[in-house]
Amino acid sequence: MDTNVNPCEDFAKFACGNFYRTATYREGKTSVSPFSILNDANNKLIESIVSDEEMPSDWMYVKYMKRLYKSCMDEDVIEQLGLTPYLKSSRSKEWPTLIGRNWSGEANFDLSEVNAAYMSEGLQPLFTIQVALDPLDSSTNILALMDPDLSYEVFRKARTSPRVLAYEEILRDLATQLGADAQVASEDTKAVIDLQSALSKTVIPRKERKRNISSQLNMFTLGALRDRYKFVDIPKAVRAVFATANITIEDTQKVLVPFPQVLDKISTIVENTSSRTLQNLFGFGHAYAQTKGLTKRMRENSLPLEKVTKYFCFDR
């Protein structure tokens, strides 16, 4: 705060004036806020712990933290390895954009198989699955089928908005950095962004969610979801997610679906989308998650998007 300013004349300067004068950017960041400053201070405190030499008296988890930190800070080795770890992975070899126009997976494409495989690795662009309290019985847990994980903060804007175009540029650059043909990367990126924009429009706005809560208590069994939605095998995906923790999910498992109409709309979109674009939806998402911090070039790649999506008290 700047108490020398009359709040009746300039409330913004009164509330944030001192922050405007004293806040500074950290290298590689495009914005700063009171929360980011606290986060930076917290990170420095943690860094002071994990950067110390390993001691015999350290707890084992502290030793592991120090070893991991040391390996992550060897930037020469990281830069030398570059994108090789990703390019050697099986996921890179099934991404149509990297393969080019000769991708031959169209005939054998199985969305249920692809969706289940990637959901088990944390990528959920068609729907997300959560564990939640049963709204009708708080003593038990149920599963909840929720909105697609689509960076809604980006896609709630128009297709031609700066933040969507910045995201498109990042994905296009990512593909070319990984060796994709520039024209193929441009065409495939546009198709994926168009698909993500369409999927994001199925999300129910927050205001509508608050109007009639009782209408959102739509309970299904996992088996019933297979019968209702044919565009993708939902039970298969749910089981793939929980199999990573050795948990078995039966067809009788209750699943809350607050907005069944969202899945109906997603079904229509998917049915009108090419297999190539659907495979690329997962390919781009997985590649971005796996490579964004691998090299300095990849870390800098996300800055244009950060710049147009940050709206803090101090932002330039």
Backbone hydrogen bonds in HBPLUS format (Angstrom, degrees):
<---DONOR---> <-ACCEPTOR-->    atom                        ^
c    i                          cat <-CA-CA->   ^        H-A-AA   ^      H-
h    n   atom  resd res      DA  || num        DHA   H-A  angle D-A-AA Bond
n    s   type  num  typ     dist DA aas  dist angle  dist       angle   num
A0002-ASP N   A0014-PHE O   2.85 MM  12  4.83 162.4  1.88 133.6 139.0     1
A0005-VAL N   A0002-ASP O   3.14 MM   3  5.90 168.7  2.15 120.7 124.0     2
A0009-GLU N   A0006-ASN O   2.92 MM   3  5.41 149.7  2.01 114.0 123.3     3
A0010-ASP N   A0006-ASN O   3.09 MM   4  6.39 163.3  2.12 161.6 166.7     4
A0014-PHE N   A0010-ASP O   3.02 MM   4  6.24 153.7  2.09 147.8 156.1     5
A0015-ALA N   A0011-PHE O   2.81 MM   4  6.00 157.7  1.86 153.4 158.6     6
A0016-CYS N   A0012-ALA O   2.85 MM   4  5.92 153.3  1.92 146.5 154.1     7
A0017-GLY N   A0013-LYS O   2.62 MM   4  4.27 133.5  1.83 128.7 131.9     8
A0019-PHE N   A0016-CYS O   2.99 MM   3  5.16 117.2  2.39 103.1 119.4     9
A0020-TYR N   A0016-CYS O   2.87 MM   4  6.18 154.2  1.94 158.9 167.5    10
A0021-ARG N   A0017-GLY O   3.26 MM   4  6.55 150.7  2.35 144.7 151.2    11
A0022-THR N   A0018-ASN O   3.10 MM   4  6.25 151.1  2.19 146.5 153.6    12
A0023-ALA N   A0019-PHE O   2.96 MM   4  5.54 159.9  2.01 151.1 153.1    13
A0029-LYS N   A0026-ARG O   3.01 MM   3  5.63 144.7  2.14 150.4 148.4    14
A0037-ILE N   A0033-SER O   3.01 MM   4  6.28 152.2  2.09 154.1 161.7    15
A0038-LEU N   A0034-PRO O   3.15 MM   4  6.40 158.5  2.20 143.3 148.3    16
A0039-ASN N   A0035-PHE O   2.88 MM   4  6.11 154.8  1.95 146.5 154.5    17
A0040-ASP N   A0036-SER O   2.85 MM   4  6.04 153.4  1.92 143.2 149.9    18
A0041-ALA N   A0037-ILE O   3.00 MM   4  6.27 156.5  2.05 146.7 152.9    19
A0042-ASN N   A0038-LEU O   2.91 MM   4  6.13 153.8  1.98 146.2 153.8    20
A0043-ASN N   A0039-ASN O   2.87 MM   4  6.13 155.2  1.93 147.8 154.7    21
A0044-LYS N   A0040-ASP O   2.95 MM   4  6.24 150.2  2.04 146.1 153.8    22
A0045-LEU N   A0041-ALA O   3.10 MM   4  6.39 151.5  2.19 143.0 150.2    23
A0046-ILE N   A0042-ASN O   3.02 MM   4  6.38 159.5  2.06 150.6 155.9    24
A0047-GLU N   A0043-ASN O   2.78 MM   4  5.96 154.6  1.84 146.1 154.2    25
A0048-SER N   A0044-LYS O   2.94 MM   4  6.16 149.2  2.03 143.6 150.7    26
A0049-ILE N   A0046-ILE O   3.01 MM   3  5.21 135.9  2.21 100.4 113.0    27
A0050-VAL N   A0046-ILE O   3.00 MM   4  6.35 167.0  2.01 161.3 162.8    28
A0051-SER N   A0047-GLU O   2.90 MM   4  5.68 144.2  2.03 148.8 155.2    29
A0058-ASP N   A0055-MET O   2.98 MM   3  5.35 163.1  2.01 114.2 119.8    30
A0062-VAL N   A0059-TRP O   3.01 MM   3  5.26 126.0  2.32 102.4 116.6    31
A0063-LYS N   A0059-TRP O   3.05 MM   4  6.45 152.0  2.13 151.2 159.7    32
A0064-TYR N   A0060-MET O   2.94 MM   4  6.29 157.8  1.99 152.5 158.3    33
A0065-MET N   A0061-TYR O   3.03 MM   4  6.21 152.3  2.10 137.8 145.2    34
A0066-LYS N   A0062-VAL O   2.96 MM   4  6.21 158.2  2.00 149.9 155.1    35
A0067-ARG N   A0063-LYS O   2.95 MM   4  6.21 158.4  2.00 151.6 157.4    36
A0068-LEU N   A0064-TYR O   2.93 MM   4  6.09 163.9  1.96 150.7 155.3    37
A0069-TYR N   A0065-MET O   2.89 MM   4  6.03 160.6  1.93 148.0 153.8    38
A0070-LYS N   A0066-LYS O   2.98 MM   4  6.12 159.8  2.02 144.3 149.6    39
A0071-SER N   A0067-ARG O   3.05 MM   4  6.31 156.3  2.11 147.3 153.3    40
A0072-CYS N   A0068-LEU O   2.96 MM   4  6.20 151.4  2.04 147.9 156.2    41
A0073-MET N   A0069-TYR O   2.96 MM   4  6.13 135.2  2.17 145.9 157.7    42
A0075-GLU N   A0073-MET O   2.86 MM   2  5.40 128.6  2.13 107.8  92.1    43
A0078-ILE N   A0074-ASP O   3.10 MM   4  6.40 160.4  2.14 149.3 155.5    44
A0079-GLU N   A0075-GLU O   2.85 MM   4  5.96 164.6  1.87 148.5 152.0    45
A0080-GLN N   A0076-ASP O   2.96 MM   4  6.07 147.9  2.07 137.9 147.5    46
A0081-LEU N   A0077-VAL O   2.88 MM   4  6.14 154.9  1.94 151.8 157.4    47
A0082-GLY N   A0078-ILE O   2.92 MM   4  6.11 149.2  2.01 143.0 152.5    48
A0084-THR N   A0081-LEU O   3.11 MM   3  5.82 156.1  2.17 143.7 145.2    49
A0087-LEU N   A0083-LEU O   3.03 MM   4  6.28 170.2  2.04 158.7 161.9    50
A0088-LYS N   A0084-THR O   2.95 MM   4  6.03 136.0  2.15 154.1 163.5    51
A0089-SER N   A0086-TYR O   2.88 MM   3  5.18 153.8  1.95 110.4 119.2    52
A0093-LYS N   A0090-SER O   3.14 MM   3  5.29 132.8  2.37  98.9 111.4    53
A0094-GLU N   A0091-ARG O   3.26 MM   3  5.45 166.0  2.28 106.7 110.7    54
A0098-LEU N   A0095-TRP O   3.11 MM   3  5.69 128.3  2.38 115.6 127.0    55
A0099-ILE N   A0095-TRP O   3.15 MM   4  6.41 156.0  2.21 151.2 158.4    56
A0100-GLY N   A0096-PRO O   2.77 MM   4  5.89 153.4  1.84 155.0 160.9    57
A0103-TRP N   A0100-GLY O   3.34 MM   3  5.99 149.9  2.44 121.5 120.6    58
A0109-PHE N   A0106-GLU O   3.43 MM   3  5.28 165.4  2.45 101.0 104.9    59
A0114-VAL N   A0110-ASP O   3.03 MM   4  6.31 168.8  2.04 160.1 163.3    60
A0115-ASN N   A0111-LEU O   2.77 MM   4  5.79 169.9  1.78 155.0 158.5    61
A0116-ALA N   A0112-SER O   3.06 MM   4  6.06 162.5  2.09 141.3 146.3    62
A0117-ALA N   A0113-GLU O   3.02 MM   4  6.16 161.7  2.06 148.0 153.3    63
A0118-TYR N   A0114-VAL O   3.04 MM   4  6.25 168.4  2.06 157.3 159.6    64
A0119-MET N   A0115-ASN O   2.86 MM   4  5.89 153.7  1.93 147.6 155.9    65
A0120-SER N   A0116-ALA O   3.10 MM   4  6.20 147.5  2.21 142.4 149.5    66
A0121-GLU N   A0118-TYR O   2.95 MM   3  5.08 146.9  2.06 100.8 111.4    67
A0123-LEU N   A0118-TYR O   3.03 MM   5  5.38 162.3  2.06 143.2 137.5    68
A0122-GLY N   A0119-MET O   3.02 MM   3  4.98 165.0  2.04 106.6 109.3    69
A0149-ASP N   A0124-GLN O   2.89 MM  25  5.54 166.3  1.91 154.6 154.2    70
A0128-THR N   A0146-MET O   3.25 MM  18  5.07 165.8  2.27 114.7 118.9    71
A0146-MET N   A0128-THR O   2.81 MM  18  5.07 164.3  1.83 148.8 152.8    72
A0130-GLN N   A0144-ALA O   2.93 MM  14  5.11 154.7  1.99 145.9 153.7    73
A0144-ALA N   A0130-GLN O   2.79 MM  14  5.11 151.0  1.87 146.5 150.0    74
A0132-ALA N   A0142-ILE O   2.88 MM  10  5.48 170.0  1.89 155.5 158.9    75
A0142-ILE N   A0132-ALA O   2.73 MM  10  5.48 163.7  1.76 166.3 172.0    76
A0134-ASP N   A0140-THR O   2.96 MM   6  5.82 166.1  1.98 156.1 153.1    77
A0137-ASP N   A0134-ASP O   2.99 MM   3  5.05 153.2  2.06 106.1 114.7    78
A0140-THR N   A0137-ASP O   3.15 MM   3  6.09 170.4  2.16 131.9 132.4    79
A0143-LEU N   A0254-LYS O   3.34 MM 111  6.49 173.6  2.34 151.5 151.7    80
A0256-LEU N   A0143-LEU O   2.71 MM 113  6.13 164.9  1.74 155.8 154.6    81
A0145-LEU N   A0256-LEU O   2.83 MM 111  6.15 162.4  1.86 165.5 170.2    82
A0154-VAL N   A0151-SER O   2.73 MM   3  5.54 152.2  1.80 126.2 133.9    83
A0155-PHE N   A0151-SER O   3.24 MM   4  6.58 156.8  2.29 143.7 149.9    84
A0156-ARG N   A0152-TYR O   2.91 MM   4  5.61 129.5  2.16 151.6 153.3    85
A0161-SER N   A0158-ALA O   2.95 MM   3  5.20 165.8  1.97 118.1 119.6    86
A0165-LEU N   A0161-SER O   3.03 MM   4  6.24 168.4  2.05 162.1 165.8    87
A0166-ALA N   A0162-PRO O   2.84 MM   4  5.92 148.3  1.94 142.6 151.7    88
A0167-TYR N   A0163-ARG O   3.03 MM   4  6.18 152.5  2.11 138.2 145.1    89
A0168-GLU N   A0164-VAL O   2.92 MM   4  6.19 154.2  1.99 146.7 154.1    90
A0169-GLU N   A0165-LEU O   2.95 MM   4  6.17 152.9  2.02 143.0 150.1    91
A0170-ILE N   A0166-ALA O   3.03 MM   4  6.29 151.4  2.11 144.3 151.7    92
A0171-LEU N   A0167-TYR O   3.07 MM   4  6.38 163.0  2.10 153.2 156.3    93
A0172-ARG N   A0168-GLU O   2.96 MM   4  6.15 161.1  1.99 150.6 156.3    94
A0173-ASP N   A0169-GLU O   2.90 MM   4  6.02 160.7  1.94 147.4 152.9    95
A0174-LEU N   A0170-ILE O   2.84 MM   4  6.00 152.2  1.92 145.4 154.0    96
A0175-ALA N   A0171-LEU O   3.02 MM   4  6.26 161.2  2.06 149.4 152.6    97
A0176-THR N   A0172-ARG O   3.14 MM   4  6.44 163.0  2.17 149.1 153.2    98
A0177-GLN N   A0173-ASP O   2.87 MM   4  6.00 154.9  1.93 150.0 157.3    99
A0178-LEU N   A0174-LEU O   3.07 MM   4  6.31 136.5  2.27 141.5 152.8   100
A0178-LEU N   A0175-ALA O   3.16 MM   3  5.15 129.2  2.43  93.2 106.6   101
A0180-ALA N   A0175-ALA O   2.95 MM   5  5.40 163.8  1.97 144.0 140.1   102
A0179-GLY N   A0176-THR O   3.01 MM   3  5.00 158.4  2.06 101.6 108.0   103
A0185-ALA N   A0181-ASP O   2.80 MM   4  5.95 163.6  1.82 160.5 165.9   104
A0186-SER N   A0182-ALA O   2.97 MM   4  6.15 155.4  2.03 144.2 150.5   105
A0187-GLU N   A0183-GLN O   3.01 MM   4  6.25 165.9  2.03 151.8 154.9   106
A0188-ASP N   A0184-VAL O   2.88 MM   4  5.99 170.8  1.89 157.5 160.5   107
A0189-THR N   A0185-ALA O   2.88 MM   4  5.83 158.1  1.93 144.5 151.2   108
A0190-LYS N   A0186-SER O   3.12 MM   4  6.22 164.0  2.15 144.5 148.8   109
A0191-ALA N   A0187-GLU O   3.13 MM   4  6.37 159.5  2.17 146.0 151.4   110
A0192-VAL N   A0188-ASP O   2.99 MM   4  6.22 157.3  2.04 150.4 156.1   111
A0193-ILE N   A0189-THR O   2.89 MM   4  6.10 164.9  1.92 157.8 161.9   112
A0194-ASP N   A0190-LYS O   2.91 MM   4  6.07 158.0  1.96 149.0 155.4   113
A0195-LEU N   A0191-ALA O   3.00 MM   4  6.20 151.0  2.09 139.6 147.6   114
A0196-GLN N   A0192-VAL O   2.83 MM   4  6.12 162.9  1.86 153.6 158.0   115
A0197-SER N   A0193-ILE O   2.86 MM   4  6.01 154.7  1.93 147.5 154.6   116
A0198-ALA N   A0194-ASP O   3.00 MM   4  6.22 154.9  2.07 143.2 149.8   117
A0199-LEU N   A0195-LEU O   2.89 MM   4  6.18 160.7  1.92 154.1 159.5   118
A0200-SER N   A0196-GLN O   2.90 MM   4  6.03 153.2  1.97 144.7 152.0   119
A0201-LYS N   A0197-SER O   3.27 MM   4  6.48 136.4  2.47 138.9 148.7   120
A0201-LYS N   A0198-ALA O   3.24 MM   3  5.34 134.3  2.46  97.2 108.9   121
A0202-THR N   A0199-LEU O   3.07 MM   3  5.52 160.8  2.11 111.2 117.3   122
A0203-VAL N   A0200-SER O   3.19 MM   3  5.60 156.8  2.25 108.6 115.3   123
A0209-ARG N   A0205-PRO O   3.20 MM   4  6.51 145.1  2.32 146.8 157.1   124
A0209-ARG N   A0206-ARG O   3.09 MM   3  5.03 121.9  2.44  93.6 108.8   125
A0210-LYS N   A0207-LYS O   3.29 MM   3  5.52 141.8  2.44  99.7 109.4   126
A0211-ARG N   A0208-GLU O   3.29 MM   3  5.37 157.7  2.34 103.6 110.1   127
A0215-SER N   A0212-ASN O   3.21 MM   3  5.66 139.5  2.38 106.6 116.5   128
A0216-GLN N   A0213-ILE O   2.88 MM   3  5.39 159.7  1.93 116.7 123.6   129
A0217-LEU N   A0214-SER O   3.33 MM   3  5.62 168.7  2.35 111.8 113.1   130
A0257-VAL N   A0218-ASN O   2.83 MM  39  5.38 171.9  1.84 164.2 166.9   131
A0220-PHE N   A0255-VAL O   2.88 MM  35  5.19 165.1  1.91 148.5 153.6   132
A0255-VAL N   A0220-PHE O   2.69 MM  35  5.19 160.3  1.73 156.4 156.8   133
A0224-ALA N   A0221-THR O   3.08 MM   3  5.13 119.6  2.46  95.9 110.7   134
A0225-LEU N   A0221-THR O   3.20 MM   4  6.57 143.6  2.34 147.9 157.1   135
A0222-LEU N   A0253-GLN O   2.91 MM  31  5.58 133.9  2.13 147.7 162.0   136
A0223-GLY N   A0251-ASP O   2.96 MM  28  4.50 160.1  2.00 134.5 128.3   137
A0226-ARG N   A0223-GLY O   3.17 MM   3  5.30 126.6  2.48  97.1 110.1   138
A0227-ASP N   A0223-GLY O   3.36 MM   4  6.75 149.4  2.46 142.6 150.2   139
A0228-ARG N   A0224-ALA O   2.99 MM   4  6.22 146.8  2.10 144.9 154.1   140
A0229-TYR N   A0225-LEU O   3.01 MM   4  5.93 170.9  2.02 150.0 152.4   141
A0237-ALA N   A0233-ASP O   3.27 MM   4  6.62 154.8  2.34 147.3 153.5   142
A0238-VAL N   A0234-ILE O   2.97 MM   4  6.24 165.6  1.99 161.5 165.4   143
A0239-ARG N   A0235-PRO O   2.90 MM   4  6.03 164.7  1.92 152.4 156.4   144
A0240-ALA N   A0236-LYS O   3.01 MM   4  6.17 147.2  2.12 139.8 148.9   145
A0241-VAL N   A0237-ALA O   3.08 MM   4  6.38 151.5  2.16 148.9 155.5   146
A0242-PHE N   A0238-VAL O   3.17 MM   4  6.50 164.9  2.19 152.7 155.6   147
A0243-ALA N   A0239-ARG O   2.82 MM   4  5.82 134.0  2.03 141.7 154.1   148
A0245-ALA N   A0242-PHE O   3.01 MM   3  5.47 154.3  2.08 109.3 117.1   149
A0247-ILE N   A0242-PHE O   3.01 MM   5  5.23 165.3  2.04 139.1 139.4   150
A0246-ASN N   A0243-ALA O   2.95 MM   3  4.62 164.4  1.98 104.9 106.6   151
A0253-GLN N   A0250-GLU O   3.13 MM   3  5.51 166.7  2.14 113.3 117.2   152
A0262-VAL N   A0259-PHE O   2.99 MM   3  5.59 149.9  2.08 116.0 124.1   153
A0264-ASP N   A0260-PRO O   3.16 MM   4  6.55 147.9  2.27 144.8 154.4   154
A0265-LYS N   A0261-GLN O   3.05 MM   4  6.30 153.3  2.13 142.5 148.2   155
A0266-ILE N   A0262-VAL O   2.89 MM   4  6.20 157.9  1.94 149.9 156.8   156
A0267-SER N   A0263-LEU O   2.89 MM   4  5.99 152.5  1.96 142.1 149.3   157
A0268-THR N   A0264-ASP O   3.24 MM   4  6.58 153.4  2.32 142.2 147.6   158
A0269-ILE N   A0265-LYS O   3.04 MM   4  6.38 160.2  2.08 151.6 156.9   159
A0270-VAL N   A0266-ILE O   2.88 MM   4  6.08 169.0  1.89 158.8 161.2   160
A0271-GLU N   A0267-SER O   2.99 MM   4  6.14 160.5  2.03 149.3 154.7   161
A0272-ASN N   A0269-ILE O   3.12 MM   3  5.32 142.1  2.27 101.5 112.4   162
A0273-THR N   A0270-VAL O   3.09 MM   3  5.12 160.7  2.12 114.5 113.8   163
A0278-LEU N   A0274-SER O   3.07 MM   4  6.38 158.7  2.12 150.6 156.8   164
A0279-GLN N   A0275-SER O   2.89 MM   4  6.09 163.4  1.91 152.9 157.1   165
A0280-ASN N   A0276-ARG O   2.87 MM   4  6.07 152.2  1.95 144.4 153.2   166
A0281-LEU N   A0277-THR O   2.83 MM   4  6.05 136.0  2.03 140.5 152.3   167
A0283-GLY N   A0279-GLN O   2.88 MM   4  6.11 154.2  1.95 143.3 152.0   168
A0284-PHE N   A0280-ASN O   2.78 MM   4  5.74 178.6  1.78 153.1 152.8   169
A0285-GLY N   A0281-LEU O   3.39 MM   4  6.33 161.0  2.43 131.9 137.4   170
A0286-HIS N   A0282-PHE O   2.92 MM   4  5.97 163.3  1.95 150.8 155.2   171
A0287-ALA N   A0283-GLY O   2.98 MM   4  6.05 165.0  2.00 148.5 153.2   172
A0288-TYR N   A0284-PHE O   2.90 MM   4  6.00 162.7  1.93 153.0 157.6   173
A0289-ALA N   A0285-GLY O   3.15 MM   4  6.28 162.5  2.18 143.3 147.9   174
A0290-GLN N   A0286-HIS O   2.98 MM   4  6.13 149.5  2.08 147.6 156.2   175
A0291-THR N   A0287-ALA O   2.97 MM   4  5.94 139.9  2.13 148.2 156.5   176
A0292-LYS N   A0288-TYR O   3.17 MM   4  5.62 144.1  2.30 146.4 148.8   177
A0294-LEU N   A0291-THR O   3.08 MM   3  5.12 163.2  2.11 110.9 116.2   178
A0299-ARG N   A0295-THR O   2.94 MM   4  6.25 152.0  2.02 150.3 158.7   179
A0300-GLU N   A0296-LYS O   2.97 MM   4  6.18 155.6  2.03 149.3 155.4   180
A0301-ASN N   A0297-ARG O   3.06 MM   4  6.12 126.4  2.36 131.7 145.7   181
A0303-LEU N   A0300-GLU O   3.15 MM   3  5.46 157.6  2.20 110.0 116.8   182
A0306-GLU N   A0302-SER O   3.10 MM   4  6.41 161.5  2.13 154.5 160.3   183
A0307-LYS N   A0303-LEU O   2.92 MM   4  6.08 155.9  1.98 155.9 162.0   184
A0308-VAL N   A0305-LEU O   3.20 MM   3  5.44 127.8  2.48 100.6 112.8   185
A0309-THR N   A0306-GLU O   3.27 MM   3  5.21 152.8  2.35  98.5 106.5   186
